[in-house]
Amino acid sequence: MADTEVGGKLIKAGEKVVMWYVSGNRDESVIDNADAFIIDRERPRHHLSFGFGIHRCVGNRLAELQLRIVWEEVLKRFPRIDVVGEPRRVHSSFVKGYETLPVIIPARA
């Protein structure tokens, strides 16, 4: 409707703006070395996936518990899972996920 500035960038009236959810946890001004997998990262739970502060998702702990149980049970039965091909990602501005990830589960000896 009118020229405005967002994050130091001028957006002119009539220009389109898009919000990319997938970039939320890649903001280098908030998260150091955001694209690296750092297992002992400081404040690992401070990310946008489940929100934080007063807007924290109440299902966060349930989702973490479900994932933990799933992987504990899978790895009891199949202690080794080998990735055998390139992953294919979902093409979405909302979800950053995988469409396929080819794996082989070797037979137990």
HELIX and SHEET records of a PDB file:
HELIX    1   1 TYR A   21  ARG A   26  5                                   6    
HELIX    2   2 GLY A   53  HIS A   55  5                                   3    
HELIX    3   3 ASN A   60  ARG A   77  1                                  18    
SHEET    1   A 2 THR A   4  VAL A   6  0                                        
SHEET    2   A 2 LYS A   9  ILE A  11 -1                                        
SHEET    1   B 2 ASP A  82  VAL A  83  0                                        
SHEET    2   B 2 VAL A 103  ILE A 104 -1                                        
SHEET    1   C 2 ARG A  88  ARG A  89  0                                        
SHEET    2   C 2 TYR A  98  THR A 100 -1                                        
END                                                                             
